[in-house]
Amino acid sequence: MKGLRLTELYPSIQGEGPRTGTVTIFVRFGGCNMRCPGWPCDTQHAIDPKIWRNDPVVEVKDLLDRIEAMPGDNVCITGGEPTMQPHQELEDLALGLLDLGYSIDVFTNGSLHKFPEWMQPHAVTVIMDWKLKGSGEQQSGVEIRWENAKWLDFKDCIKFVIATDDDFDEAASLWKAMTHDVHASFWAGVAWEHYKESQLIQRILDEDLPWRVNIQTHKYVWPGVEKGI
């Protein structure tokens, strides 16, 4: 496939991570190496090939032109799993955005490939979603995930999604194991309808963990919206 499998492109506000509240252009690509059977994915249209295989394949220049016509100077590259896209085209997109002065958020599960060099600049923030047992994908790409976690910098994030108390305990154990080798900040959020944010916050307080709570702001502003434009 030449080009990028575009599932969604729309401006909104960033709903999670360190740039929460920032006007952001969302570039969502189709395809994912995970299914997270522990709970329904909130972007089913980007992980199910029966849905995304009919989405258009776009050229990088066309995509950059469309992004420039939208409000905002932050771009969120997401999926699905965006690193499933052709590597050269994805790099060309990222470098093109950086040349145009955009900052970039990359949401990835970090389990497929070693992170490329274009993710290193200060303007690029990597938000790595570390899958726990409750997701059903705990064992996927473990070695690559650890390698990528150690590659992350202070600007980057590791995000845990908590569905059960066991997930929380697993996340806490992982954090302790990463303390000396991983420089990213740590975030935790809940799997909706599986765990309450008040429970999560209380457990973070009880354990005295230096985590940030990841509250998906967009789900409060636009509840029930499954797909953008």
MARLO-405500 format. One line per 5 residues: number of its first residue (from 1); their letters; for each residue x, y, z of N, C-alpha, C. Coordinates in Angstrom, 1 decimal, decimal comma. Layout:
BEGIN
NUM	A	X/Y/Z/X/Y/Z/X/Y/Z ~ ...;
***
This chain:
BEGIN
1	MKGLR	0,8/-1,2/0,0/0,0/0,0/0,0/0,9/1,2/0,0 ~ 0,7/2,1/-1,0/1,4/3,4/-1,0/0,4/4,4/-0,5 ~ 0,9/5,2/0,5/0,0/6,2/1,1/-0,5/5,8/2,5 ~ -1,3/6,5/3,1/-1,7/6,3/4,5/-3,2/6,1/4,5 ~ -3,6/5,0/5,3/-5,0/4,6/5,4/-5,8/5,6/6,4;
6	LTELY	-6,4/6,6/5,8/-7,0/7,6/6,7/-8,5/7,3/7,1 ~ -8,7/7,1/8,4/-10,0/6,8/8,9/-10,8/8,1/9,3 ~ -10,0/9,0/9,9/-10,7/10,3/10,4/-9,7/11,4/10,3 ~ -10,2/12,6/10,0/-9,4/13,8/10,0/-10,3/15,0/10,4 ~ -10,1/15,5/11,6/-11,0/16,6/12,0/-10,3/17,4/13,1;
11	PSIQG	-10,7/18,7/13,3/-10,2/19,5/14,4/-11,1/19,4/15,6 ~ -10,5/19,4/16,8/-11,2/19,4/18,0/-10,3/19,9/19,1 ~ -10,5/19,4/20,4/-9,5/19,7/21,4/-9,0/18,4/21,9 ~ -7,7/18,4/22,3/-7,1/17,2/22,8/-7,7/16,8/24,1 ~ -8,2/15,6/24,2/-9,0/15,2/25,4/-8,2/14,5/26,5;
16	EGPRT	-6,9/14,1/26,2/-6,2/13,4/27,2/-4,7/13,6/26,9 ~ -3,9/13,2/28,0/-2,5/13,4/27,9/-2,0/14,8/28,2 ~ -0,7/15,1/28,1/-0,2/16,4/28,5/-0,7/17,6/27,8 ~ -1,3/17,5/26,6/-1,8/18,6/25,9/-3,3/18,7/26,0 ~ -3,9/18,1/27,0/-5,3/18,2/27,2/-5,8/19,7/27,1;
21	GTVTI	-6,9/19,9/26,4/-7,4/21,2/26,2/-6,9/22,0/25,0 ~ -5,8/21,5/24,4/-5,2/22,2/23,3/-6,0/21,9/22,0 ~ -6,3/23,0/21,2/-6,9/22,8/19,9/-6,0/21,9/19,1 ~ -6,6/20,8/18,5/-5,8/19,7/17,9/-6,5/19,2/16,7 ~ -5,7/18,9/15,7/-6,2/18,2/14,5/-5,9/16,7/14,6;
26	FVRFG	-6,9/15,9/14,6/-6,8/14,5/14,8/-6,7/13,8/13,4 ~ -5,6/13,0/13,3/-5,3/12,2/12,1/-5,4/10,8/12,6 ~ -6,5/10,1/12,3/-6,6/8,7/12,8/-6,5/7,8/11,6 ~ -5,6/6,8/11,8/-5,3/5,8/10,7/-6,0/4,5/11,0 ~ -6,3/3,8/10,0/-7,0/2,5/10,2/-6,0/1,3/10,3;
31	GCNMR	-6,4/0,4/11,2/-5,5/-0,8/11,3/-5,0/-0,9/12,7 ~ -5,0/-2,0/13,4/-4,4/-2,2/14,7/-4,0/-3,7/14,8 ~ -2,9/-3,9/15,6/-2,4/-5,2/15,8/-3,1/-5,8/17,1 ~ -4,0/-5,1/17,7/-4,6/-5,6/18,9/-6,1/-5,5/18,8 ~ -6,8/-6,2/19,6/-8,3/-6,2/19,7/-8,9/-5,8/21,0;
36	CPGWP	-8,0/-5,9/22,1/-8,4/-5,6/23,5/-9,8/-6,2/23,8 ~ -9,9/-7,5/23,8/-11,1/-8,2/24,1/-11,7/-8,0/25,5 ~ -10,9/-7,5/26,4/-11,4/-7,2/27,8/-12,4/-6,2/27,9 ~ -12,5/-5,3/26,9/-13,5/-4,2/26,8/-13,7/-3,8/25,4 ~ -14,8/-3,2/25,0/-15,0/-2,7/23,7/-14,1/-1,5/23,4;
41	CDTQH	-13,3/-1,6/22,3/-12,4/-0,5/21,9/-13,3/0,7/21,6 ~ -12,9/1,9/22,0/-13,7/3,1/21,8/-13,5/3,7/20,4 ~ -12,6/3,0/19,6/-12,5/3,4/18,2/-12,6/2,1/17,3 ~ -13,7/1,4/17,5/-13,9/0,2/16,8/-13,7/0,3/15,3 ~ -14,1/1,5/14,8/-14,0/1,7/13,3/-12,6/1,8/12,8;
46	AIDPK	-11,6/2,0/13,7/-10,2/2,0/13,3/-9,5/0,7/13,5 ~ -10,1/-0,2/14,2/-9,4/-1,5/14,5/-10,0/-2,7/13,7 ~ -11,2/-2,5/13,3/-12,0/-3,6/12,6/-11,7/-3,5/11,1 ~ -11,0/-4,5/10,5/-10,8/-4,3/9,0/-12,0/-4,4/8,2 ~ -13,1/-4,9/8,7/-14,3/-4,9/7,9/-14,8/-3,5/7,8;
51	IWRND	-14,4/-2,6/8,7/-14,8/-1,2/8,6/-13,8/-0,3/7,9 ~ -12,5/-0,4/8,4/-11,6/0,6/7,9/-11,0/0,2/6,5 ~ -11,2/-1,0/6,0/-10,6/-1,4/4,8/-11,2/-0,6/3,6 ~ -12,3/0,0/3,8/-12,9/0,8/2,8/-12,6/2,3/2,9 ~ -11,8/2,7/3,9/-11,4/4,1/4,1/-10,4/4,4/3,0;
56	PVVEV	-10,3/5,7/2,7/-9,4/6,1/1,6/-7,9/6,0/1,9 ~ -7,1/5,7/1,0/-5,6/5,8/1,1/-5,2/7,2/0,5 ~ -4,5/8,0/1,4/-4,2/9,3/1,0/-2,7/9,5/0,8 ~ -2,3/10,5/0,0/-0,9/10,8/-0,2/-0,5/11,8/0,9 ~ 0,8/11,8/1,3/1,2/12,7/2,3/1,0/14,2/2,0;
61	KDLLD	1,3/14,6/0,8/1,2/16,0/0,4/-0,3/16,4/0,5 ~ -1,2/15,6/0,1/-2,6/15,9/0,2/-3,1/16,0/1,6 ~ -2,6/15,1/2,5/-2,9/15,2/3,9/-2,4/16,4/4,6 ~ -1,1/16,8/4,2/-0,6/18,0/4,8/-1,4/19,2/4,4 ~ -1,8/19,3/3,1/-2,6/20,4/2,6/-3,9/20,5/3,4;
66	RIEAM	-4,5/19,4/3,6/-5,8/19,4/4,3/-5,6/19,8/5,8 ~ -4,6/19,3/6,4/-4,3/19,7/7,8/-4,1/21,2/7,9 ~ -3,3/21,8/7,0/-3,0/23,2/7,0/-4,3/24,1/6,9 ~ -5,3/23,6/6,3/-6,6/24,3/6,1/-7,4/24,3/7,4 ~ -7,0/23,6/8,4/-7,8/23,4/9,6/-7,2/24,3/10,8;
71	PGDNV	-8,0/24,6/11,8/-7,5/25,4/12,9/-6,6/24,6/13,8 ~ -5,7/25,3/14,5/-4,8/24,6/15,5/-3,4/24,4/15,0 ~ -2,5/24,3/15,9/-1,1/24,0/15,6/-0,6/22,8/16,3 ~ -1,5/21,9/16,7/-1,1/20,6/17,3/-1,8/19,5/16,5 ~ -1,1/18,5/16,2/-1,6/17,3/15,5/-1,5/16,1/16,3;
76	CITGG	-2,6/15,3/16,4/-2,6/14,0/17,1/-2,6/12,9/16,0 ~ -1,5/12,1/16,0/-1,4/11,0/15,1/-1,8/9,7/15,9 ~ -2,9/9,1/15,5/-3,5/8,0/16,3/-4,1/6,9/15,5 ~ -4,8/6,0/16,1/-5,4/4,9/15,4/-6,6/4,4/16,1 ~ -6,8/3,1/16,1/-5,9/2,0/15,6/-4,5/2,1/16,2;
81	EPTMQ	-3,6/1,6/15,5/-2,2/1,6/15,8/-1,5/2,3/14,6 ~ -1,1/3,6/14,8/-0,6/4,4/13,7/0,7/3,8/13,1 ~ 1,5/3,1/13,9/2,8/2,6/13,4/2,6/1,4/12,5 ~ 1,4/1,0/12,2/1,1/0,0/11,2/1,2/0,6/9,8 ~ 1,1/1,9/9,7/1,2/2,5/8,4/2,6/2,4/7,8;
86	PHQEL	2,7/2,5/6,5/4,0/2,5/5,8/5,0/3,4/6,5 ~ 6,1/2,9/6,9/7,0/3,7/7,7/7,5/5,0/7,0 ~ 7,9/4,9/5,8/8,4/6,1/5,1/7,3/7,2/5,0 ~ 6,1/6,8/4,6/5,0/7,8/4,5/4,7/8,4/5,8 ~ 4,7/7,6/6,9/4,4/8,1/8,2/5,5/9,1/8,6;
91	EDLAL	6,8/8,7/8,4/7,9/9,7/8,7/7,8/10,9/7,9 ~ 7,5/10,8/6,6/7,3/12,0/5,7/6,2/12,9/6,3 ~ 5,1/12,3/6,7/4,1/13,1/7,3/4,6/13,9/8,6 ~ 5,2/13,2/9,5/5,7/13,8/10,7/6,7/14,9/10,4 ~ 7,7/14,6/9,6/8,7/15,6/9,3/8,1/16,8/8,6;
96	GLLDL	7,1/16,6/7,7/6,4/17,7/7,1/5,6/18,5/8,1 ~ 5,0/17,9/9,1/4,3/18,7/10,1/5,3/19,5/10,9 ~ 6,4/18,9/11,3/7,4/19,6/12,1/8,0/20,8/11,3 ~ 8,2/20,6/10,0/8,7/21,7/9,2/7,7/22,9/9,1 ~ 6,4/22,5/9,2/5,4/23,5/9,2/5,1/24,2/10,5;
101	GYSID	5,8/23,7/11,6/5,7/24,3/12,9/4,7/23,7/13,8 ~ 4,2/22,5/13,4/3,2/21,9/14,3/3,9/21,1/15,4 ~ 3,2/21,0/16,6/3,6/20,0/17,6/2,8/18,8/17,3 ~ 3,3/17,6/17,8/2,7/16,3/17,5/2,5/15,5/18,7 ~ 1,3/14,9/18,9/1,1/13,8/19,8/0,9/12,5/19,1;
106	VFTNG	1,7/11,5/19,5/1,5/10,2/18,9/1,0/9,2/19,9 ~ -0,2/8,6/19,7/-0,7/7,6/20,6/-0,5/6,3/20,0 ~ 0,2/5,4/20,7/0,7/4,1/20,2/0,7/3,1/21,3 ~ 0,5/1,8/21,0/0,7/0,8/22,0/2,2/0,4/22,1 ~ 3,0/0,8/21,2/4,4/0,5/21,3/4,9/-0,9/21,3;
111	SLHKF	4,0/-1,8/20,7/4,4/-3,2/20,7/4,8/-3,8/19,4 ~ 4,8/-3,0/18,3/5,1/-3,5/17,0/6,6/-3,3/16,6 ~ 7,1/-2,1/16,7/8,4/-1,8/16,2/9,2/-0,9/17,2 ~ 10,5/-0,9/17,0/11,3/0,1/17,8/10,8/1,5/17,3 ~ 10,7/2,4/18,2/10,3/3,8/17,8/11,3/4,4/16,9;
116	PEWMQ	10,8/5,1/15,9/11,8/5,7/14,9/12,3/7,1/15,4 ~ 13,3/7,5/14,8/14,0/8,7/15,2/13,1/10,0/15,1 ~ 12,2/10,0/14,2/11,3/11,2/14,1/10,5/11,4/15,3 ~ 10,3/10,5/16,2/9,6/10,7/17,4/10,4/11,4/18,5 ~ 11,7/11,6/18,3/12,6/12,2/19,3/12,4/13,7/19,5;
121	PHAVT	12,2/14,5/18,5/12,2/15,9/18,8/11,3/16,4/19,9 ~ 11,7/17,5/20,5/10,9/18,0/21,7/9,5/18,2/21,3 ~ 9,2/18,6/20,1/7,8/18,9/19,6/7,0/17,7/19,5 ~ 7,5/16,5/19,6/6,8/15,3/19,4/6,6/14,6/20,8 ~ 5,4/14,4/21,2/5,1/13,7/22,5/4,6/12,3/22,2;
126	VIMDW	5,2/11,3/22,7/4,7/9,9/22,5/3,9/9,5/23,8 ~ 2,7/9,1/23,5/1,8/8,6/24,6/1,7/7,1/24,4 ~ 2,4/6,3/25,2/2,4/4,9/25,0/1,4/4,2/25,9 ~ 0,5/3,5/25,3/-0,6/2,9/26,0/-0,1/1,5/26,4 ~ 0,3/1,3/27,7/0,8/0,0/28,1/-0,4/-0,9/28,5;
131	KLKGS	-0,6/-2,0/27,7/-1,7/-2,9/27,9/-1,6/-3,8/29,1 ~ -2,6/-3,8/29,9/-2,6/-4,6/31,2/-3,5/-5,8/31,0 ~ -3,5/-6,7/32,0/-4,3/-8,0/31,8/-5,7/-7,8/31,5 ~ -6,3/-6,7/32,1/-7,8/-6,5/31,8/-8,1/-6,3/30,4 ~ -7,2/-5,8/29,6/-7,4/-5,5/28,2/-7,4/-6,8/27,4;
136	GEQQS	-6,8/-7,8/27,9/-6,7/-9,1/27,1/-5,5/-9,1/26,2 ~ -4,7/-8,0/26,2/-3,5/-7,9/25,4/-2,2/-7,8/26,2 ~ -2,2/-8,3/27,4/-1,1/-8,1/28,3/0,2/-8,7/27,7 ~ 0,1/-9,8/27,0/1,3/-10,5/26,5/1,8/-10,0/25,1 ~ 1,1/-9,1/24,5/1,4/-8,6/23,1/2,6/-7,8/23,1;
141	GVEIR	3,6/-8,2/22,3/4,8/-7,4/22,1/5,6/-6,9/23,3 ~ 5,7/-7,8/24,3/6,2/-7,3/25,6/7,7/-6,9/25,5 ~ 8,5/-7,6/24,8/9,9/-7,2/24,7/10,1/-5,9/24,0 ~ 9,3/-5,7/22,9/9,4/-4,4/22,2/8,9/-3,3/23,1 ~ 7,8/-3,5/23,8/7,3/-2,5/24,7/8,3/-2,0/25,7;
146	WENAK	9,0/-3,0/26,3/10,0/-2,6/27,3/11,2/-1,8/26,6 ~ 11,6/-2,2/25,5/12,6/-1,5/24,7/12,2/-0,1/24,4 ~ 11,0/0,1/24,0/10,5/1,4/23,7/10,3/2,2/24,9 ~ 9,9/1,6/26,0/9,7/2,4/27,2/11,0/3,0/27,7 ~ 12,1/2,2/27,6/13,4/2,8/28,0/13,9/3,8/27,0;
151	WLDFK	13,4/3,9/25,8/13,8/4,9/24,8/13,1/6,2/25,0 ~ 11,9/6,2/25,7/11,2/7,4/25,9/11,9/8,4/26,8 ~ 11,5/9,7/26,6/12,2/10,8/27,3/11,2/11,4/28,3 ~ 11,7/12,5/28,9/10,9/13,2/30,0/9,6/13,8/29,4 ~ 9,6/14,1/28,1/8,5/14,8/27,5/7,4/13,7/27,2;
156	DCIKF	7,7/12,4/27,2/6,8/11,4/26,8/6,0/10,8/28,0 ~ 5,1/9,9/27,6/4,2/9,4/28,7/4,0/7,9/28,5 ~ 3,8/7,2/29,6/3,3/5,8/29,6/1,9/5,9/30,2 ~ 0,9/5,3/29,6/-0,4/5,4/30,0/-1,0/4,0/30,3 ~ -1,5/3,9/31,5/-2,2/2,6/31,9/-3,7/2,9/31,9;
161	VIATD	-4,4/1,9/31,4/-5,9/1,9/31,4/-6,3/0,8/32,4 ~ -7,0/1,2/33,5/-7,4/0,4/34,6/-8,8/-0,1/34,5 ~ -9,0/-1,4/34,5/-10,3/-2,0/34,5/-10,7/-2,7/35,8 ~ -9,7/-3,1/36,6/-9,9/-3,8/37,8/-8,8/-3,4/38,8 ~ -9,0/-3,8/40,1/-8,0/-3,7/41,1/-6,7/-4,4/40,7;
166	DDFDE	-6,9/-5,6/40,1/-5,7/-6,3/39,6/-4,9/-5,6/38,6 ~ -5,6/-4,9/37,7/-4,9/-4,0/36,7/-4,1/-2,9/37,4 ~ -4,7/-2,3/38,5/-4,0/-1,3/39,2/-2,7/-1,9/39,8 ~ -2,9/-3,0/40,4/-1,7/-3,7/41,1/-0,6/-4,0/40,1 ~ -1,0/-4,5/38,9/-0,1/-4,8/37,8/0,6/-3,5/37,4;
171	AASLW	-0,1/-2,4/37,2/0,4/-1,2/36,8/1,4/-0,6/37,8 ~ 1,1/-0,7/39,1/2,0/-0,3/40,1/3,3/-1,1/40,1 ~ 3,2/-2,4/39,9/4,4/-3,2/39,9/5,3/-2,9/38,7 ~ 4,6/-2,6/37,5/5,4/-2,2/36,3/6,1/-0,9/36,6 ~ 5,4/0,1/37,2/6,0/1,4/37,4/7,2/1,2/38,3;
176	KAMTH	7,1/0,4/39,4/8,2/0,2/40,3/9,4/-0,4/39,5 ~ 9,1/-1,4/38,6/10,2/-2,0/37,8/10,8/-1,0/36,8 ~ 10,1/0,0/36,5/10,6/1,0/35,5/11,3/2,2/36,1 ~ 11,2/2,3/37,4/11,6/3,6/38,1/13,0/4,1/37,7 ~ 14,0/3,2/37,6/15,4/3,6/37,3/15,7/3,7/35,8;
181	DVHAS	15,0/3,0/35,0/15,4/3,0/33,6/14,5/3,8/32,6 ~ 13,3/4,2/33,1/12,3/4,8/32,2/12,1/6,3/32,7 ~ 12,2/7,2/31,8/12,2/8,6/32,2/10,9/9,3/31,8 ~ 10,0/8,6/31,2/8,7/9,2/30,8/7,8/9,4/32,1 ~ 6,8/10,3/32,0/5,8/10,5/33,0/4,8/9,3/32,9;
186	FWAGV	4,2/9,0/34,1/3,2/7,9/34,1/1,8/8,5/34,3 ~ 0,9/8,0/33,5/-0,5/8,4/33,6/-1,4/7,2/33,8 ~ -2,5/7,3/34,4/-3,5/6,2/34,6/-4,9/6,8/34,4 ~ -5,7/6,0/33,6/-7,1/6,3/33,4/-7,9/5,0/33,6 ~ -9,2/5,2/33,4/-10,1/4,0/33,7/-10,7/3,5/32,3;
191	AWEHY	-10,9/2,2/32,3/-11,7/1,7/31,3/-13,2/2,0/31,6 ~ -13,8/2,7/30,7/-15,1/3,2/31,0/-16,1/2,1/31,3 ~ -17,0/2,3/32,3/-18,0/1,3/32,7/-17,4/0,1/33,4 ~ -16,1/0,1/33,6/-15,4/-1,0/34,3/-14,8/-0,6/35,6 ~ -14,4/0,7/35,7/-13,8/1,1/36,9/-14,1/2,6/37,1;
196	KESQL	-14,2/3,1/38,3/-14,6/4,5/38,5/-13,4/5,3/38,7 ~ -13,4/6,6/38,2/-12,3/7,5/38,4/-12,1/7,8/39,8 ~ -13,1/7,8/40,6/-12,9/8,1/42,1/-12,2/6,9/42,7 ~ -12,4/5,7/42,3/-11,7/4,5/42,8/-10,2/4,6/42,4 ~ -9,9/5,0/41,2/-8,6/5,1/40,7/-7,8/6,2/41,5;
201	IQRIL	-8,5/7,4/41,7/-7,8/8,4/42,4/-7,5/8,0/43,9 ~ -8,5/7,3/44,5/-8,2/6,9/45,9/-7,1/5,9/46,0 ~ -7,0/5,0/45,0/-5,9/4,1/45,1/-4,5/4,7/44,8 ~ -4,5/5,7/43,9/-3,3/6,5/43,7/-2,9/7,2/45,0 ~ -3,8/7,8/45,7/-3,5/8,4/47,0/-3,1/7,4/48,0;
206	DEDLP	-3,8/6,3/48,1/-3,4/5,3/49,1/-2,0/4,8/48,9 ~ -1,6/4,6/47,6/-0,3/4,1/47,3/0,8/5,1/47,2 ~ 0,4/6,4/47,2/1,3/7,5/47,1/2,1/7,5/45,9 ~ 1,4/7,3/44,7/2,1/7,1/43,5/2,2/8,5/42,7 ~ 3,3/8,8/42,1/3,5/10,0/41,4/3,0/10,0/40,0;
211	WRVNI	1,7/9,5/39,8/1,1/9,4/38,6/0,2/10,6/38,3 ~ -0,1/10,8/37,0/-1,1/11,8/36,7/-2,4/11,0/36,2 ~ -3,5/11,6/36,6/-4,8/10,9/36,2/-5,2/11,4/34,8 ~ -5,4/10,4/34,0/-5,8/10,7/32,6/-7,3/10,6/32,5 ~ -8,0/11,8/32,4/-9,4/11,8/32,3/-9,8/12,2/30,9;
216	QTHKY	-10,5/11,4/30,2/-10,8/11,6/28,7/-11,8/12,7/28,6 ~ -11,4/14,0/28,6/-12,3/15,1/28,6/-13,3/15,1/27,5 ~ -12,9/14,6/26,3/-13,8/14,6/25,2/-15,0/13,8/25,4 ~ -14,9/12,7/26,2/-16,0/11,8/26,4/-17,1/12,5/27,3 ~ -16,7/13,5/28,1/-17,6/14,3/28,9/-18,3/15,4/28,0;
221	VWPGV	-17,5/15,9/27,1/-18,0/17,0/26,2/-19,0/16,5/25,2 ~ -18,5/15,3/24,6/-19,3/14,7/23,5/-19,6/13,3/23,8 ~ -20,4/13,0/24,8/-20,7/11,6/25,1/-21,4/10,9/24,0 ~ -21,0/9,6/23,7/-21,7/8,8/22,7/-21,2/9,1/21,2 ~ -20,3/10,0/21,0/-19,9/10,3/19,7/-18,8/9,2/19,3;
226	EKGI	-19,1/8,4/18,3/-18,2/7,3/18,0/-17,1/7,6/16,9 ~ -17,4/8,6/16,1/-16,5/8,9/15,0/-16,6/10,4/14,6 ~ -15,4/10,9/14,3/-15,3/12,3/13,8/-15,7/12,4/12,4 ~ -15,1/13,4/11,7/-15,4/13,6/10,3/-14,5/12,8/9,4;
***
